[in-house]
Amino acid sequence: MSPSRLTAGTFLGLIAAGTLGLHLVPAFYVSGQPLGWIDALFTATSAICVTGLIVVDTATHFTRLGQAYLLVMIQLGGLGMITLTSLLILGLGGRLSVRAESATTSMAGTLVTASGINAFRLVRDVVVFTLVFEVLGALLLFSSFSRHLGAGEALWHAVFHAVSAFCNAGFSTFSDSLIGWQRSAPVLVTIMGLVVIGGLGFLTLEEVALRWQARHRPDRMRLSLHSRLVFAATAVALLVGAVLFTTFEWTGLLRDLSPAARVMGGTFMSVTARTAGFNAVDYAQATDASNFLTILLMTVGGAPGSTAGGLKITTVVVIGLLAWARVRGDTSVSVWSRTIPDETVQRAIGVSVFAFTVVAIAIFLLTALETQEAPGTGFLRVVFEAVSAFNTVGLSLGTTGHLEPASRVLVTILMFIGRVGPLSFAAALALRAREVRPRYSFAREDVSIG
């Protein structure tokens, strides 16, 4: 089994196990009545694929045991079962097969071999980074929640939201997500910090850790072009999004807040749109400009090898650099005195075409399946839902709960493809690029473009 198939297979196995549990265990539900097969499959896929779309309210429909079951699925989906299995094998002194090592490192990024980072160290540090940031986030959230909630309840909410935020899952144990905490700067800042760190990618975090450890050495490790692009593009995307959201909603969704809280709210909208899925405002009441900007940011997503979804920010940057190079008449794509390999550029184009094709087909099918008279429908809402599902974001304009059964199955497939498909597709393109090419080419004949 190839690494891409192994990755997809583990996600399918986790989804199947999650679906069975959600459908068969009455103790997971306040009413004692388990979800039907379709809703159980939808919820399990949303948790494993760290999306956050829900058909029932997590806060009121599930018991603490049921919420804990969802949390385990979110954690496994964020880290990847292959990563945890590999850590166990390596921790016991075993060795990974070539396919297992390829599948493991592909979850953290495609540059692991080129960067010279040891596979065992990377697998170990992926788990360490996750636990450290989740524990720190839980402690910070507990200090804020405990001022308004009992200690036990505050602790549970803190742990759940810390894991959900770092994994960019968007699940919340509050019925209104974080709308009730939109005036709490400590809560919003903590959630934003976890989301951004989780979306940087484990390879970038590993490089930062190695550079910090060698900070006093003259030959300390240089950040790769990949990590520098991730940091720069992430900062630009977050800043532009924050400014635009604050501007669009200054007299709209944010009008009842203080000026400082409005800026905080706009910044949170920018952060959460990049596949986190938490909402501190009601997106159904937002302007069309804000919702379209959200769609754009959801499409961009986070960094490769992170818990975030989307096209991945480096893919978008490479496409932009390619366009700029063609405008200037350059034959190669370069940035910061470095030339990006043609194979990488072609891979970015392939992943982008694949993603836009899948989303376009999904939007067409959803518009055909949904009746326009039903609540929560309408073209913008359908587009928002499809983009949110494929890019594993979890934001919604209130459409999810009103979807027809066939549409729920379609969105379920979309979440799975969005979590596994681009990764497997990129791996297949990379594998094809490494294959021996034929030593001949066919006769050339031009076509008119534009």
Long-range contacts (C-beta under 8 A, 24 or more apart in sequence): 1-99, 2-99, 2-427, 2-431, 3-99, 3-102, 3-103, 3-106, 3-427, 4-103, 4-106, 4-423, 4-424, 4-427, 4-428, 5-424, 6-82, 6-99, 6-100, 6-103, 7-80, 7-82, 7-103, 7-106, 7-107, 7-420, 7-423, 7-424, 7-427, 8-420, 8-424, 10-80, 10-81, 10-82, 11-48, 11-49, 11-77, 11-81, 11-416, 11-419, 11-420, 12-416, 13-81, 14-48, 14-73, 14-76, 14-77, 14-81, 15-41, 15-44, 15-45, 15-48, 15-49, 15-416, 18-43, 18-44, 18-45, 18-47, 18-48, 18-69, 18-73, 19-44, 19-45, 21-69, 22-66, 22-69, 25-66, 25-69, 27-63, 27-65, 27-66, 28-62, 28-63, 28-65, 28-66, 28-69, 29-61, 29-62, 29-63, 29-66, 30-60, 30-61, 30-62, 30-63, 31-61, 38-405, 38-408, 38-409, 39-408, 41-409, 41-412, 42-408, 42-409, 42-411, 42-412, 43-70, 44-73, 45-412, 45-415, 45-416, 46-171, 46-394, 46-415, 47-73, 47-74, 47-77, 47-169, 47-171, 48-73, 48-74, 48-76, 48-77, 48-419, 49-77, 49-309, 49-392, 49-415, 49-416, 49-418, 49-419, 49-420, 50-74, 50-77, 50-78, 50-167, 50-168, 50-169, 50-170, 50-307, 50-309, 50-392, 50-419, 51-169, 51-170, 51-277, 51-309, 51-388, 51-389, 51-392, 51-393, 51-394, 51-415, 51-418, 51-419, 52-164, 52-169, 52-170, 52-171, 52-277, 52-278, 52-392, 52-393, 52-394, 52-395, 53-277, 53-385, 53-388, 53-389, 53-394, 53-396, 53-400, 53-411, 53-415, 54-171, 54-400, 54-401, 55-400, 55-401, 55-403, 55-408, 56-401, 57-175, 58-171, 58-172, 58-173, 59-172, 59-173, 59-174, 59-175, 60-175, 64-156, 67-156, 67-160, 67-173, 70-171, 71-159, 71-160, 71-163, 71-164, 71-171, 74-163, 74-164, 74-167, 74-169, 74-171, 75-163, 75-167, 77-167, 77-169, 77-419, 78-130, 78-163, 78-166, 78-167, 78-168, 78-169, 78-198, 78-307, 79-126, 79-127, 79-130, 79-167, 80-104, 80-107, 82-107, 83-107, 83-108, 83-123, 83-126, 83-127, 84-127, 86-123, 87-123, 87-124, 87-126, 87-127, 90-120, 90-123, 90-124, 106-305, 106-423, 106-427, 107-202, 107-305, 107-423, 108-201, 108-202, 108-203, 108-206, 108-305, 109-201, 109-202, 109-203, 109-204, 109-226, 109-304, 109-305, 110-304, 110-305, 110-426, 110-427, 110-430, 111-203, 111-224, 111-226, 112-203, 115-203, 115-207, 115-224, 117-203, 117-206, 117-207, 117-210, 121-206, 122-202, 122-203, 122-206, 125-202, 125-205, 125-206, 125-209, 126-202, 129-202, 129-205, 129-206, 129-209, 130-166, 133-166, 133-194, 133-197, 133-198, 134-159, 134-162, 134-163, 134-166, 134-194, 135-162, 137-161, 137-162, 137-165, 137-166, 137-190, 137-191, 137-193, 137-194, 138-162, 138-163, 140-186, 140-190, 141-187, 141-190, 141-191, 143-186, 144-181, 144-184, 144-186, 144-187, 144-190, 145-187, 161-191, 162-194, 164-278, 165-190, 165-191, 165-194, 165-195, 165-198, 165-276, 165-278, 166-194, 166-195, 166-197, 166-198, 166-307, 167-198, 167-307, 168-195, 168-198, 168-199, 168-275, 168-276, 168-277, 168-302, 168-306, 168-307, 168-308, 168-309, 168-392, 169-277, 169-307, 169-394, 170-272, 170-276, 170-277, 170-278, 170-393, 170-394, 170-395, 171-277, 171-394, 172-278, 177-278, 177-279, 177-280, 178-278, 178-279, 178-280, 179-279, 179-280, 179-281, 179-282, 181-280, 182-257, 182-261, 182-265, 182-268, 182-280, 182-281, 183-257, 183-261, 185-260, 185-261, 185-264, 188-264, 188-265, 188-268, 188-280, 189-264, 191-268, 191-272, 191-276, 191-278, 192-267, 192-268, 192-271, 192-272, 195-271, 195-272, 195-274, 195-276, 195-278, 196-234, 196-238, 196-271, 198-302, 198-306, 198-307, 198-308, 199-234, 199-274, 199-275, 199-276, 199-301, 199-302, 199-303, 199-306, 199-307, 199-308, 200-230, 200-231, 200-234, 200-302, 200-303, 200-306, 201-230, 201-302, 201-303, 201-304, 201-305, 201-306, 202-305, 202-306, 203-227, 203-304, 203-305, 204-230, 204-231, 204-303, 204-305, 225-335, 225-336, 225-338, 225-340, 226-304, 226-314, 228-336, 229-313, 229-314, 229-317, 229-335, 230-303, 230-313, 230-314, 233-313, 233-314, 233-316, 233-317, 234-302, 234-303, 234-313, 237-270, 237-274, 237-297, 237-300, 237-313, 238-267, 238-270, 238-271, 238-274, 239-270, 240-270, 241-269, 241-270, 241-271, 241-273, 241-274, 241-293, 241-297, 242-266, 242-267, 242-269, 242-270, 244-270, 244-289, 244-293, 245-269, 245-270, 245-290, 245-293, 248-286, 248-287, 248-289, 248-290, 248-293, 249-281, 249-286, 249-287, 249-290, 252-285, 252-286, 252-287, 252-290, 253-281, 253-282, 253-285, 253-286, 253-290, 254-281, 269-294, 270-297, 272-395, 273-297, 273-298, 273-393, 273-395, 274-298, 274-300, 274-301, 274-302, 274-308, 274-310, 275-301, 275-302, 275-308, 275-309, 275-310, 275-391, 275-392, 275-393, 275-394, 276-308, 276-393, 276-394, 277-388, 277-393, 277-394, 277-395, 278-394, 279-395, 283-384, 283-395, 283-396, 283-397, 284-397, 284-398, 288-380, 291-380, 291-384, 291-397, 294-384, 294-395, 295-383, 295-384, 295-387, 298-387, 298-388, 298-391, 298-393, 298-395, 299-355, 299-387, 299-391, 301-391, 308-392, 309-390, 309-391, 309-392, 309-393, 309-418, 309-419, 310-391, 310-392, 310-393, 311-351, 311-352, 311-355, 311-391, 311-422, 312-351, 312-422, 314-348, 315-348, 315-351, 315-352, 318-344, 318-345, 318-348, 319-348, 319-349, 319-352, 322-348, 322-349, 343-430, 343-433, 346-429, 346-433, 347-426, 347-429, 347-430, 347-433, 350-425, 350-426, 350-429, 351-422, 351-425, 351-426, 351-429, 354-421, 354-422, 354-425, 355-390, 355-422, 358-390, 358-414, 358-417, 358-418, 358-421, 359-386, 359-387, 359-390, 362-386, 362-389, 362-390, 362-410, 362-411, 362-414, 365-410, 366-407, 366-410, 366-411, 369-404, 369-406, 369-407, 369-410, 370-403, 370-404, 370-407, 371-404, 374-402, 374-404, 375-402, 376-400, 376-401, 376-402, 376-403, 377-402, 385-411, 386-411, 386-414, 389-414, 389-415, 389-418, 390-414, 390-415, 390-417, 390-418, 391-418, 392-418, 392-419
